[in-house]
Amino acid sequence: MKQIRKKLASRVSVYTRKERPGKKTCANCSKVLPGILNFKTSKIRNIARTRKRPSRKFGGYLCSRCSRKMILQGVRK
Amino acid sequence: MSIFEIGRLAVKIAGRDSSNYCVIIDVLDEKYVMIDGNVRRKKCNINHLEPLKDVLKIKRNEGHENVIKAMKQAGIKIIEKKTRAKNKGLKVRPKKIKIKKSVDESKKVKKNEKRK
């Protein structure tokens, strides 16, 4: 909730405006993740999971480039 | 011969089946290769694969069952495909049938009388 104060001639009016949650970013390189809906959870609860985030491993947590690096590190150990 | 030969074990890095073991079945050209195993049987770019050291003894374009058998001998855990509840014969909850609320005729008559 964001509060906005507006000065009018005779009085100050305060009203609140609902805000959308911010865009999700990658945990490693903090780039904006594509394909993720940034609505309140109450709005997107009924939407299918495949529309909310990619079905890849680390989908919705890491970007595609960082997830490749993580998997490569795991394999080459 | 490049490292991506028939029977080479590899790990898929990108895509839906990432971080799964796969076996190369057929070499299409320098860039593309056919794969099978714990992944879907598909054409794949070699940049999305990480080759490993061991090579399985399989023919070209081998069937899915033989590939799985060869992988088991090499000691690799096989991921079975999730069959839907209907195929397994499990109890599937019947879908709710929405019944439209039938408004009583008498109520409708009363509303009209009020309006007149």
N, CA and C atoms of all chains as a GROMACS GRO file, in nm:
protein
  579
    1MET      N    1   0.085  -0.118   0.000
    1MET     CA    2   0.000   0.000   0.000
    1MET      C    3   0.089   0.124   0.000
    2LYS      N    4   0.058   0.216  -0.087
    2LYS     CA    5   0.138   0.338  -0.094
    2LYS      C    6   0.050   0.456  -0.056
    3GLN      N    7   0.101   0.546   0.029
    3GLN     CA    8   0.018   0.662   0.069
    3GLN      C    9   0.058   0.782  -0.015
    4ILE      N   10  -0.042   0.857  -0.062
    4ILE     CA   11  -0.012   0.974  -0.145
    4ILE      C   12  -0.080   1.094  -0.080
    5ARG      N   13  -0.004   1.203  -0.056
    5ARG     CA   14  -0.064   1.324   0.004
    5ARG      C   15  -0.076   1.429  -0.105
    6LYS      N   16  -0.196   1.486  -0.114
    6LYS     CA   17  -0.218   1.587  -0.219
    6LYS      C   18  -0.262   1.717  -0.151
    7LYS      N   19  -0.191   1.827  -0.182
    7LYS     CA   20  -0.227   1.957  -0.121
    7LYS      C   21  -0.332   2.025  -0.209
    8LEU      N   22  -0.447   2.050  -0.145
    8LEU     CA   23  -0.552   2.122  -0.220
    8LEU      C   24  -0.561   2.262  -0.161
    9ALA      N   25  -0.654   2.340  -0.211
    9ALA     CA   26  -0.664   2.480  -0.166
    9ALA      C   27  -0.686   2.484  -0.015
   10SER      N   28  -0.783   2.409   0.030
   10SER     CA   29  -0.822   2.432   0.170
   10SER      C   30  -0.773   2.319   0.258
   11ARG      N   31  -0.743   2.201   0.202
   11ARG     CA   32  -0.709   2.090   0.294
   11ARG      C   33  -0.610   1.996   0.225
   12VAL      N   34  -0.558   1.903   0.300
   12VAL     CA   35  -0.468   1.804   0.244
   12VAL      C   36  -0.543   1.672   0.238
   13SER      N   37  -0.547   1.611   0.121
   13SER     CA   38  -0.622   1.483   0.113
   13SER      C   39  -0.520   1.370   0.100
   14VAL      N   40  -0.547   1.262   0.174
   14VAL     CA   41  -0.456   1.147   0.173
   14VAL      C   42  -0.532   1.028   0.119
   15TYR      N   43  -0.479   0.962   0.017
   15TYR     CA   44  -0.546   0.840  -0.027
   15TYR      C   45  -0.439   0.735  -0.056
   16THR      N   46  -0.476   0.608  -0.046
   16THR     CA   47  -0.376   0.502  -0.062
   16THR      C   48  -0.398   0.432  -0.196
   17ARG      N   49  -0.289   0.381  -0.254
   17ARG     CA   50  -0.300   0.314  -0.385
   17ARG      C   51  -0.231   0.179  -0.375
   18LYS      N   52  -0.298   0.073  -0.427
   18LYS     CA   53  -0.240  -0.062  -0.419
   18LYS      C   54  -0.126  -0.071  -0.521
   19GLU      N   55  -0.016  -0.135  -0.484
   19GLU     CA   56   0.099  -0.144  -0.576
   19GLU      C   57   0.117  -0.288  -0.620
   20ARG      N   58   0.172  -0.305  -0.740
   20ARG     CA   59   0.205  -0.440  -0.787
   20ARG      C   60   0.340  -0.480  -0.731
   21PRO      N   61   0.360  -0.609  -0.695
   21PRO     CA   62   0.493  -0.648  -0.645
   21PRO      C   63   0.596  -0.634  -0.755
   22GLY      N   64   0.723  -0.617  -0.713
   22GLY     CA   65   0.828  -0.588  -0.809
   22GLY      C   66   0.860  -0.708  -0.896
   23LYS      N   67   0.939  -0.686  -1.001
   23LYS     CA   68   0.977  -0.795  -1.092
   23LYS      C   69   1.079  -0.882  -1.020
   24LYS      N   70   1.072  -1.015  -1.047
   24LYS     CA   71   1.163  -1.107  -0.978
   24LYS      C   72   1.297  -1.105  -1.050
   25THR      N   73   1.408  -1.114  -0.973
   25THR     CA   74   1.540  -1.110  -1.037
   25THR      C   75   1.616  -1.239  -1.005
   26CYS      N   76   1.719  -1.266  -1.084
   26CYS     CA   77   1.796  -1.389  -1.070
   26CYS      C   78   1.876  -1.382  -0.941
   27ALA      N   79   1.889  -1.498  -0.872
   27ALA     CA   80   1.955  -1.498  -0.741
   27ALA      C   81   2.104  -1.478  -0.757
   28ASN      N   82   2.161  -1.510  -0.877
   28ASN     CA   83   2.305  -1.505  -0.894
   28ASN      C   84   2.348  -1.373  -0.955
   29CYS      N   85   2.289  -1.338  -1.071
   29CYS     CA   86   2.339  -1.219  -1.141
   29CYS      C   87   2.237  -1.107  -1.135
   30SER      N   88   2.129  -1.124  -1.057
   30SER     CA   89   2.024  -1.024  -1.032
   30SER      C   90   1.976  -0.959  -1.161
   31LYS      N   91   1.960  -1.041  -1.267
   31LYS     CA   92   1.894  -0.989  -1.388
   31LYS      C   93   1.745  -1.015  -1.373
   32VAL      N   94   1.663  -0.945  -1.449
   32VAL     CA   95   1.518  -0.963  -1.438
   32VAL      C   96   1.484  -1.095  -1.506
   33LEU      N   97   1.405  -1.180  -1.436
   33LEU     CA   98   1.372  -1.312  -1.490
   33LEU      C   99   1.254  -1.299  -1.584
   34PRO      N  100   1.267  -1.351  -1.708
   34PRO     CA  101   1.152  -1.345  -1.798
   34PRO      C  102   1.052  -1.455  -1.765
   35GLY      N  103   0.927  -1.432  -1.802
   35GLY     CA  104   0.825  -1.537  -1.793
   35GLY      C  105   0.769  -1.557  -1.656
   36ILE      N  106   0.778  -1.459  -1.567
   36ILE     CA  107   0.724  -1.476  -1.432
   36ILE      C  108   0.626  -1.363  -1.408
   37LEU      N  109   0.502  -1.402  -1.370
   37LEU     CA  110   0.397  -1.302  -1.349
   37LEU      C  111   0.421  -1.236  -1.214
   38ASN      N  112   0.417  -1.099  -1.211
   38ASN     CA  113   0.439  -1.034  -1.080
   38ASN      C  114   0.308  -0.971  -1.033
   39PHE      N  115   0.214  -1.062  -0.994
   39PHE     CA  116   0.088  -1.016  -0.935
   39PHE      C  117   0.085  -1.061  -0.791
   40LYS      N  118  -0.015  -1.012  -0.716
   40LYS     CA  119  -0.028  -1.058  -0.577
   40LYS      C  120  -0.066  -1.205  -0.580
   41THR      N  121  -0.024  -1.281  -0.478
   41THR     CA  122  -0.050  -1.426  -0.480
   41THR      C  123  -0.199  -1.453  -0.483
   42SER      N  124  -0.279  -1.364  -0.422
   42SER     CA  125  -0.423  -1.394  -0.420
   42SER      C  126  -0.478  -1.392  -0.562
   43LYS      N  127  -0.416  -1.314  -0.652
   43LYS     CA  128  -0.469  -1.303  -0.788
   43LYS      C  129  -0.431  -1.424  -0.871
   44ILE      N  130  -0.306  -1.473  -0.852
   44ILE     CA  131  -0.260  -1.575  -0.946
   44ILE      C  132  -0.268  -1.714  -0.883
   45ARG      N  133  -0.349  -1.728  -0.774
   45ARG     CA  134  -0.350  -1.861  -0.708
   45ARG      C  135  -0.415  -1.963  -0.800
   46ASN      N  136  -0.515  -1.924  -0.879
   46ASN     CA  137  -0.587  -2.025  -0.957
   46ASN      C  138  -0.523  -2.050  -1.093
   47ILE      N  139  -0.419  -1.968  -1.128
   47ILE     CA  140  -0.360  -1.987  -1.262
   47ILE      C  141  -0.271  -2.109  -1.258
   48ALA      N  142  -0.262  -2.179  -1.372
   48ALA     CA  143  -0.182  -2.302  -1.378
   48ALA      C  144  -0.036  -2.270  -1.348
   49ARG      N  145   0.036  -2.370  -1.290
   49ARG     CA  146   0.174  -2.344  -1.248
   49ARG      C  147   0.262  -2.315  -1.369
   50THR      N  148   0.231  -2.381  -1.484
   50THR     CA  149   0.324  -2.364  -1.597
   50THR      C  150   0.320  -2.221  -1.649
   51ARG      N  151   0.211  -2.146  -1.614
   51ARG     CA  152   0.206  -2.009  -1.666
   51ARG      C  153   0.274  -1.914  -1.570
   52LYS      N  154   0.308  -1.963  -1.448
   52LYS     CA  155   0.365  -1.870  -1.351
   52LYS      C  156   0.517  -1.868  -1.358
   53ARG      N  157   0.577  -1.982  -1.400
   53ARG     CA  158   0.722  -1.980  -1.407
   53ARG      C  159   0.767  -2.089  -1.504
   54PRO      N  160   0.891  -2.078  -1.558
   54PRO     CA  161   0.936  -2.179  -1.653
   54PRO      C  162   0.953  -2.313  -1.585
   55SER      N  163   0.934  -2.424  -1.662
   55SER     CA  164   0.936  -2.558  -1.603
   55SER      C  165   1.078  -2.612  -1.604
   56ARG      N  166   1.180  -2.526  -1.618
   56ARG     CA  167   1.318  -2.572  -1.621
   56ARG      C  168   1.365  -2.591  -1.477
   57LYS      N  169   1.477  -2.666  -1.461
   57LYS     CA  170   1.535  -2.676  -1.326
   57LYS      C  171   1.578  -2.535  -1.284
   58PHE      N  172   1.569  -2.503  -1.161
   58PHE     CA  173   1.597  -2.369  -1.109
   58PHE      C  174   1.510  -2.265  -1.179
   59GLY      N  175   1.394  -2.308  -1.235
   59GLY     CA  176   1.308  -2.214  -1.307
   59GLY      C  177   1.249  -2.113  -1.211
   60GLY      N  178   1.258  -1.988  -1.238
   60GLY     CA  179   1.201  -1.886  -1.150
   60GLY      C  180   1.295  -1.847  -1.040
   61TYR      N  181   1.412  -1.914  -1.028
   61TYR     CA  182   1.508  -1.879  -0.921
   61TYR      C  183   1.637  -1.829  -0.984
   62LEU      N  184   1.684  -1.901  -1.090
   62LEU     CA  185   1.805  -1.856  -1.157
   62LEU      C  186   1.772  -1.829  -1.303
   63CYS      N  187   1.850  -1.740  -1.368
   63CYS     CA  188   1.828  -1.721  -1.511
   63CYS      C  189   1.891  -1.839  -1.585
   64SER      N  190   1.864  -1.849  -1.717
   64SER     CA  191   1.904  -1.971  -1.787
   64SER      C  192   2.056  -1.983  -1.788
   65ARG      N  193   2.127  -1.870  -1.801
   65ARG     CA  194   2.274  -1.879  -1.810
   65ARG      C  195   2.332  -1.924  -1.676
   66CYS      N  196   2.280  -1.870  -1.565
   66CYS     CA  197   2.336  -1.907  -1.434
   66CYS      C  198   2.303  -2.052  -1.402
   67SER      N  199   2.184  -2.100  -1.446
   67SER     CA  200   2.150  -2.240  -1.413
   67SER      C  201   2.243  -2.333  -1.488
   68ARG      N  202   2.286  -2.295  -1.611
   68ARG     CA  203   2.382  -2.382  -1.682
   68ARG      C  204   2.512  -2.387  -1.605
   69LYS      N  205   2.558  -2.270  -1.555
   69LYS     CA  206   2.685  -2.269  -1.482
   69LYS      C  207   2.677  -2.359  -1.359
   70MET      N  208   2.561  -2.352  -1.286
   70MET     CA  209   2.547  -2.431  -1.163
   70MET      C  210   2.555  -2.580  -1.196
   71ILE      N  211   2.484  -2.622  -1.306
   71ILE     CA  212   2.482  -2.764  -1.340
   71ILE      C  213   2.621  -2.808  -1.383
   72LEU      N  214   2.692  -2.721  -1.457
   72LEU     CA  215   2.827  -2.758  -1.503
   72LEU      C  216   2.918  -2.777  -1.383
   73GLN      N  217   2.906  -2.686  -1.282
   73GLN     CA  218   2.992  -2.704  -1.163
   73GLN      C  219   2.964  -2.838  -1.098
   74GLY      N  220   2.834  -2.875  -1.088
   74GLY     CA  221   2.800  -3.001  -1.024
   74GLY      C  222   2.859  -3.119  -1.098
   75VAL      N  223   2.858  -3.114  -1.233
   75VAL     CA  224   2.903  -3.229  -1.312
   75VAL      C  225   3.055  -3.240  -1.305
   76ARG      N  226   3.122  -3.126  -1.312
   76ARG     CA  227   3.269  -3.132  -1.327
   76ARG      C  228   3.339  -3.159  -1.196
   77LYS      N  229   3.262  -3.167  -1.082
   77LYS     CA  230   3.334  -3.189  -0.955
   77LYS      C  231   3.398  -3.326  -0.951
   78MET      N  232   3.726  -3.823  -3.531
   78MET     CA  233   3.589  -3.833  -3.481
   78MET      C  234   3.579  -3.741  -3.359
   79SER      N  235   3.466  -3.670  -3.351
   79SER     CA  236   3.450  -3.576  -3.240
   79SER      C  237   3.414  -3.656  -3.115
   80ILE      N  238   3.414  -3.584  -3.002
   80ILE     CA  239   3.389  -3.654  -2.877
   80ILE      C  240   3.245  -3.703  -2.872
   81PHE      N  241   3.158  -3.641  -2.951
   81PHE     CA  242   3.017  -3.680  -2.948
   81PHE      C  243   2.996  -3.793  -3.046
   82GLU      N  244   3.031  -3.919  -2.999
   82GLU     CA  245   3.007  -4.030  -3.092
   82GLU      C  246   2.888  -4.110  -3.038
   83ILE      N  247   2.850  -4.217  -3.114
   83ILE     CA  248   2.727  -4.292  -3.077
   83ILE      C  249   2.757  -4.370  -2.950
   84GLY      N  250   2.670  -4.356  -2.850
   84GLY     CA  251   2.686  -4.430  -2.724
   84GLY      C  252   2.751  -4.349  -2.615
   85ARG      N  253   2.796  -4.228  -2.648
   85ARG     CA  254   2.864  -4.145  -2.546
   85ARG      C  255   2.763  -4.101  -2.442
   86LEU      N  256   2.802  -4.111  -2.316
   86LEU     CA  257   2.715  -4.066  -2.207
   86LEU      C  258   2.736  -3.917  -2.190
   87ALA      N  259   2.624  -3.845  -2.159
   87ALA     CA  260   2.639  -3.699  -2.146
   87ALA      C  261   2.535  -3.650  -2.047
   88VAL      N  262   2.548  -3.524  -2.008
   88VAL     CA  263   2.450  -3.461  -1.919
   88VAL      C  264   2.390  -3.344  -1.994
   89LYS      N  265   2.257  -3.337  -1.993
   89LYS     CA  266   2.190  -3.224  -2.061
   89LYS      C  267   2.194  -3.104  -1.968
   90ILE      N  268   2.235  -2.990  -2.023
   90ILE     CA  269   2.256  -2.872  -1.936
   90ILE      C  270   2.138  -2.778  -1.945
   91ALA      N  271   2.082  -2.759  -2.065
   91ALA     CA  272   1.977  -2.657  -2.080
   91ALA      C  273   1.846  -2.725  -2.106
   92GLY      N  274   1.740  -2.652  -2.085
   92GLY     CA  275   1.608  -2.701  -2.123
   92GLY      C  276   1.537  -2.768  -2.008
   93ARG      N  277   1.420  -2.824  -2.041
   93ARG     CA  278   1.332  -2.880  -1.939
   93ARG      C  279   1.398  -3.000  -1.873
   94ASP      N  280   1.475  -3.078  -1.951
   94ASP     CA  281   1.533  -3.200  -1.894
   94ASP      C  282   1.675  -3.173  -1.845
   95SER      N  283   1.704  -3.048  -1.803
   95SER     CA  284   1.844  -3.019  -1.769
   95SER      C  285   1.884  -3.101  -1.647
   96SER      N  286   2.014  -3.121  -1.634
   96SER     CA  287   2.079  -3.199  -1.528
   96SER      C  288   2.030  -3.343  -1.527
   97ASN      N  289   2.004  -3.400  -1.647
   97ASN     CA  290   1.967  -3.543  -1.655
   97ASN      C  291   2.068  -3.613  -1.744
   98TYR      N  292   2.087  -3.748  -1.715
   98TYR     CA  293   2.182  -3.823  -1.797
   98TYR      C  294   2.118  -3.855  -1.931
   99CYS      N  295   2.196  -3.858  -2.037
   99CYS     CA  296   2.142  -3.896  -2.167
   99CYS      C  297   2.251  -3.964  -2.248
  100VAL      N  298   2.208  -4.037  -2.350
  100VAL     CA  299   2.300  -4.113  -2.435
  100VAL      C  300   2.280  -4.065  -2.578
  101ILE      N  301   2.392  -4.054  -2.652
  101ILE     CA  302   2.383  -4.005  -2.789
  101ILE      C  303   2.355  -4.124  -2.880
  102ILE      N  304   2.250  -4.111  -2.961
  102ILE     CA  305   2.208  -4.223  -3.045
  102ILE      C  306   2.256  -4.204  -3.188
  103ASP      N  307   2.251  -4.077  -3.234
  103ASP     CA  308   2.282  -4.057  -3.376
  103ASP      C  309   2.346  -3.920  -3.391
  104VAL      N  310   2.445  -3.911  -3.481
  104VAL     CA  311   2.511  -3.782  -3.504
  104VAL      C  312   2.455  -3.724  -3.634
  105LEU      N  313   2.386  -3.610  -3.628
  105LEU     CA  314   2.323  -3.555  -3.749
  105LEU      C  315   2.425  -3.474  -3.827
  106ASP      N  316   2.487  -3.369  -3.765
  106ASP     CA  317   2.597  -3.298  -3.831
  106ASP      C  318   2.681  -3.237  -3.720
  107GLU      N  319   2.767  -3.136  -3.754
  107GLU     CA  320   2.860  -3.089  -3.651
  107GLU      C  321   2.786  -3.030  -3.533
  108LYS      N  322   2.665  -2.979  -3.554
  108LYS     CA  323   2.602  -2.906  -3.444
  108LYS      C  324   2.495  -2.987  -3.372
  109TYR      N  325   2.430  -3.082  -3.448
  109TYR     CA  326   2.311  -3.144  -3.387
  109TYR      C  327   2.334  -3.292  -3.366
  110VAL      N  328   2.267  -3.347  -3.262
  110VAL     CA  329   2.288  -3.486  -3.222
  110VAL      C  330   2.154  -3.537  -3.168
  111MET      N  331   2.124  -3.669  -3.191
  111MET     CA  332   2.000  -3.725  -3.136
  111MET      C  333   2.030  -3.786  -2.998
  112ILE      N  334   1.944  -3.760  -2.899
  112ILE     CA  335   1.973  -3.813  -2.765
  112ILE      C  336   1.852  -3.889  -2.712
  113ASP      N  337   1.879  -3.978  -2.614
  113ASP     CA  338   1.772  -4.054  -2.546
  113ASP      C  339   1.824  -4.086  -2.406
  114GLY      N  340   1.736  -4.147  -2.323
  114GLY     CA  341   1.778  -4.184  -2.187
  114GLY      C  342   1.680  -4.125  -2.088
  115ASN      N  343   1.731  -4.050  -1.990
  115ASN     CA  344   1.639  -3.988  -1.893
  115ASN      C  345   1.574  -3.863  -1.949
  116VAL      N  346   1.596  -3.838  -2.079
  116VAL     CA  347   1.542  -3.717  -2.142
  116VAL      C  348   1.445  -3.760  -2.251
  117ARG      N  349   1.378  -3.665  -2.307
  117ARG     CA  350   1.290  -3.698  -2.420
  117ARG      C  351   1.376  -3.727  -2.541
  118ARG      N  352   1.330  -3.819  -2.624
  118ARG     CA  353   1.408  -3.859  -2.741
  118ARG      C  354   1.398  -3.746  -2.843
  119LYS      N  355   1.505  -3.664  -2.851
  119LYS     CA  356   1.494  -3.542  -2.934
  119LYS      C  357   1.627  -3.507  -2.996
  120LYS      N  358   1.621  -3.416  -3.093
  120LYS     CA  359   1.742  -3.358  -3.150
  120LYS      C  360   1.794  -3.256  -3.050
  121CYS      N  361   1.930  -3.247  -3.036
  121CYS     CA  362   1.981  -3.156  -2.934
  121CYS      C  363   2.109  -3.091  -2.986
  122ASN      N  364   2.130  -2.965  -2.951
  122ASN     CA  365   2.250  -2.891  -2.989
  122ASN      C  366   2.363  -2.935  -2.897
  123ILE      N  367   2.486  -2.951  -2.953
  123ILE     CA  368   2.593  -3.006  -2.869
  123ILE      C  369   2.636  -2.904  -2.765
  124ASN      N  370   2.601  -2.774  -2.783
  124ASN     CA  371   2.638  -2.679  -2.677
  124ASN      C  372   2.556  -2.703  -2.552
  125HIS      N  373   2.440  -2.774  -2.567
  125HIS     CA  374   2.356  -2.798  -2.448
  125HIS      C  375   2.391  -2.930  -2.383
  126LEU      N  376   2.506  -2.989  -2.420
  126LEU     CA  377   2.543  -3.120  -2.362
  126LEU      C  378   2.681  -3.109  -2.299
  127GLU      N  379   2.702  -3.190  -2.194
  127GLU     CA  380   2.835  -3.196  -2.131
  127GLU      C  381   2.878  -3.343  -2.138
  128PRO      N  382   2.977  -3.379  -2.223
  128PRO     CA  383   3.012  -3.521  -2.238
  128PRO      C  384   3.082  -3.574  -2.114
  129LEU      N  385   3.064  -3.706  -2.088
  129LEU     CA  386   3.133  -3.771  -1.976
  129LEU      C  387   3.233  -3.872  -2.035
  130LYS      N  388   3.301  -3.947  -1.943
  130LYS     CA  389   3.411  -4.025  -1.995
  130LYS      C  390   3.366  -4.158  -2.054
  131ASP      N  391   3.255  -4.222  -2.005
  131ASP     CA  392   3.232  -4.359  -2.052
  131ASP      C  393   3.138  -4.362  -2.173
  132VAL      N  394   3.158  -4.467  -2.256
  132VAL     CA  395   3.082  -4.485  -2.381
  132VAL      C  396   3.009  -4.619  -2.369
  133LEU      N  397   2.879  -4.619  -2.400
  133LEU     CA  398   2.800  -4.742  -2.391
  133LEU      C  399   2.801  -4.811  -2.527
  134LYS      N  400   2.792  -4.944  -2.523
  134LYS     CA  401   2.791  -5.020  -2.648
  134LYS      C  402   2.648  -5.032  -2.697
  135ILE      N  403   2.603  -4.940  -2.785
  135ILE     CA  404   2.469  -4.952  -2.843
  135ILE      C  405   2.478  -4.924  -2.992
  136LYS      N  406   2.378  -4.975  -3.064
  136LYS     CA  407   2.377  -4.954  -3.210
  136LYS      C  408   2.325  -4.815  -3.239
  137ARG      N  409   2.323  -4.781  -3.369
  137ARG     CA  410   2.270  -4.652  -3.412
  137ARG      C  411   2.119  -4.656  -3.403
  138ASN      N  412   2.059  -4.544  -3.358
  138ASN     CA  413   1.911  -4.531  -3.346
  138ASN      C  414   1.853  -4.647  -3.267
  139GLU      N  415   1.911  -4.675  -3.148
  139GLU     CA  416   1.865  -4.787  -3.063
  139GLU      C  417   1.731  -4.753  -3.002
  140GLY      N  418   1.651  -4.859  -2.968
  140GLY     CA  419   1.520  -4.837  -2.908
  140GLY      C  420   1.535  -4.787  -2.764
  141HIS      N  421   1.423  -4.734  -2.709
  141HIS     CA  422   1.430  -4.673  -2.576
  141HIS      C  423   1.462  -4.778  -2.471
  142GLU      N  424   1.403  -4.901  -2.485
  142GLU     CA  425   1.422  -5.001  -2.379
  142GLU      C  426   1.570  -5.042  -2.372
  143ASN      N  427   1.633  -5.065  -2.491
  143ASN     CA  428   1.773  -5.111  -2.486
  143ASN      C  429   1.863  -5.003  -2.429
  144VAL      N  430   1.829  -4.873  -2.458
  144VAL     CA  431   1.913  -4.765  -2.405
  144VAL      C  432   1.904  -4.766  -2.254
  145ILE      N  433   1.780  -4.786  -2.201
  145ILE     CA  434   1.762  -4.786  -2.055
  145ILE      C  435   1.839  -4.904  -1.995
  146LYS      N  436   1.834  -5.020  -2.065
  146LYS     CA  437   1.905  -5.139  -2.012
  146LYS      C  438   2.055  -5.110  -2.006
  147ALA      N  439   2.109  -5.049  -2.112
  147ALA     CA  440   2.254  -5.023  -2.116
  147ALA      C  441   2.291  -4.924  -2.005
  148MET      N  442   2.202  -4.828  -1.981
  148MET     CA  443   2.234  -4.728  -1.876
  148MET      C  444   2.231  -4.793  -1.739
  149LYS      N  445   2.140  -4.890  -1.720
  149LYS     CA  446   2.134  -4.956  -1.588
  149LYS      C  447   2.264  -5.030  -1.561
  150GLN      N  448   2.317  -5.097  -1.668
  150GLN     CA  449   2.444  -5.169  -1.648
  150GLN      C  450   2.554  -5.072  -1.609
  151ALA      N  451   2.549  -4.950  -1.668
  151ALA     CA  452   2.655  -4.854  -1.635
  151ALA      C  453   2.632  -4.798  -1.496
  152GLY      N  454   2.519  -4.838  -1.430
  152GLY     CA  455   2.497  -4.795  -1.292
  152GLY      C  456   2.441  -4.656  -1.282
  153ILE      N  457   2.344  -4.623  -1.368
  153ILE     CA  458   2.286  -4.488  -1.363
  153ILE      C  459   2.141  -4.500  -1.322
  154LYS      N  460   2.097  -4.412  -1.232
  154LYS     CA  461   1.960  -4.419  -1.182
  154LYS      C  462   1.866  -4.376  -1.293
  155ILE      N  463   1.759  -4.454  -1.313
  155ILE     CA  464   1.666  -4.426  -1.422
  155ILE      C  465   1.546  -4.353  -1.362
  156ILE      N  466   1.501  -4.246  -1.431
  156ILE     CA  467   1.383  -4.172  -1.382
  156ILE      C  468   1.264  -4.223  -1.461
  157GLU      N  469   1.165  -4.286  -1.388
  157GLU     CA  470   1.047  -4.334  -1.461
  157GLU      C  471   0.954  -4.216  -1.489
  158LYS      N  472   0.885  -4.226  -1.603
  158LYS     CA  473   0.792  -4.117  -1.639
  158LYS      C  474   0.672  -4.126  -1.547
  159LYS      N  475   0.622  -4.012  -1.500
  159LYS     CA  476   0.506  -4.011  -1.409
  159LYS      C  477   0.382  -4.041  -1.492
  160THR      N  478   0.319  -4.160  -1.464
  160THR     CA  479   0.195  -4.190  -1.539
  160THR      C  480   0.080  -4.120  -1.466
  161ARG      N  481  -0.022  -4.076  -1.545
  161ARG     CA  482  -0.131  -4.001  -1.483
  161ARG      C  483  -0.213  -4.093  -1.395
  162ALA      N  484  -0.289  -4.037  -1.301
  162ALA     CA  485  -0.361  -4.119  -1.204
  162ALA      C  486  -0.458  -4.212  -1.277
  163LYS      N  487  -0.511  -4.165  -1.390
  163LYS     CA  488  -0.612  -4.248  -1.457
  163LYS      C  489  -0.548  -4.379  -1.503
  164ASN      N  490  -0.423  -4.372  -1.559
  164ASN     CA  491  -0.366  -4.494  -1.613
  164ASN      C  492  -0.337  -4.593  -1.502
  165LYS      N  493  -0.301  -4.540  -1.381
  165LYS     CA  494  -0.261  -4.634  -1.275
  165LYS      C  495  -0.384  -4.700  -1.214
  166GLY      N  496  -0.505  -4.663  -1.257
  166GLY     CA  497  -0.624  -4.723  -1.200
  166GLY      C  498  -0.652  -4.672  -1.062
  167LEU      N  499  -0.596  -4.552  -1.027
  167LEU     CA  500  -0.624  -4.499  -0.892
  167LEU      C  501  -0.761  -4.437  -0.891
  168LYS      N  502  -0.811  -4.409  -0.770
  168LYS     CA  503  -0.945  -4.350  -0.758
  168LYS      C  504  -0.934  -4.204  -0.801
  169VAL      N  505  -1.008  -4.166  -0.908
  169VAL     CA  506  -1.001  -4.027  -0.955
  169VAL      C  507  -1.128  -3.957  -0.909
  170ARG      N  508  -1.115  -3.840  -0.844
  170ARG     CA  509  -1.232  -3.771  -0.788
  170ARG      C  510  -1.319  -3.725  -0.904
  171PRO      N  511  -1.453  -3.758  -0.903
  171PRO     CA  512  -1.540  -3.714  -1.014
  171PRO      C  513  -1.552  -3.562  -1.011
  172LYS      N  514  -1.557  -3.506  -1.131
  172LYS     CA  515  -1.562  -3.359  -1.139
  172LYS      C  516  -1.697  -3.311  -1.091
  173LYS      N  517  -1.699  -3.196  -1.022
  173LYS     CA  518  -1.826  -3.140  -0.970
  173LYS      C  519  -1.906  -3.088  -1.089
  174ILE      N  520  -2.034  -3.130  -1.094
  174ILE     CA  521  -2.121  -3.080  -1.203
  174ILE      C  522  -2.196  -2.960  -1.148
  175LYS      N  523  -2.175  -2.842  -1.212
  175LYS     CA  524  -2.239  -2.720  -1.160
  175LYS      C  525  -2.385  -2.720  -1.202
  176ILE      N  526  -2.472  -2.716  -1.100
  176ILE     CA  527  -2.616  -2.714  -1.132
  176ILE      C  528  -2.662  -2.570  -1.121
  177LYS      N  529  -2.723  -2.519  -1.229
  177LYS     CA  530  -2.771  -2.380  -1.228
  177LYS      C  531  -2.885  -2.368  -1.129
  178LYS      N  532  -2.878  -2.262  -1.041
  178LYS     CA  533  -2.984  -2.245  -0.940
  178LYS      C  534  -3.113  -2.212  -1.013
  179SER      N  535  -3.213  -2.297  -0.992
  179SER     CA  536  -3.341  -2.272  -1.063
  179SER      C  537  -3.424  -2.180  -0.974
  180VAL      N  538  -3.449  -2.054  -1.026
  180VAL     CA  539  -3.526  -1.957  -0.946
  180VAL      C  540  -3.673  -2.000  -0.951
  181ASP      N  541  -3.738  -1.999  -0.831
  181ASP     CA  542  -3.878  -2.044  -0.829
  181ASP      C  543  -3.961  -1.947  -0.912
  182GLU      N  544  -4.058  -2.008  -0.983
  182GLU     CA  545  -4.147  -1.926  -1.067
  182GLU      C  546  -4.221  -1.825  -0.978
  183SER      N  547  -4.260  -1.872  -0.854
  183SER     CA  548  -4.346  -1.782  -0.772
  183SER      C  549  -4.270  -1.654  -0.740
  184LYS      N  550  -4.137  -1.666  -0.710
  184LYS     CA  551  -4.062  -1.545  -0.674
  184LYS      C  552  -4.064  -1.446  -0.788
  185LYS      N  553  -4.050  -1.499  -0.912
  185LYS     CA  554  -4.045  -1.408  -1.027
  185LYS      C  555  -4.172  -1.328  -1.033
  186VAL      N  556  -4.289  -1.400  -1.010
  186VAL     CA  557  -4.419  -1.330  -1.022
  186VAL      C  558  -4.420  -1.214  -0.922
  187LYS      N  559  -4.373  -1.239  -0.798
  187LYS     CA  560  -4.381  -1.133  -0.696
  187LYS      C  561  -4.303  -1.011  -0.742
  188LYS      N  562  -4.182  -1.033  -0.802
  188LYS     CA  563  -4.100  -0.918  -0.842
  188LYS      C  564  -4.177  -0.832  -0.941
  189ASN      N  565  -4.244  -0.900  -1.038
  189ASN     CA  566  -4.309  -0.820  -1.142
  189ASN      C  567  -4.421  -0.736  -1.079
  190GLU      N  568  -4.494  -0.798  -0.983
  190GLU     CA  569  -4.606  -0.723  -0.923
  190GLU      C  570  -4.554  -0.597  -0.856
  191LYS      N  571  -4.437  -0.611  -0.788
  191LYS     CA  572  -4.386  -0.493  -0.717
  191LYS      C  573  -4.359  -0.380  -0.815
  192ARG      N  574  -4.308  -0.415  -0.932
  192ARG     CA  575  -4.268  -0.308  -1.027
  192ARG      C  576  -4.391  -0.232  -1.075
  193LYS      N  577  -4.504  -0.304  -1.097
  193LYS     CA  578  -4.622  -0.233  -1.158
  193LYS      C  579  -4.673  -0.121  -1.070
   0.00000   0.00000   0.00000
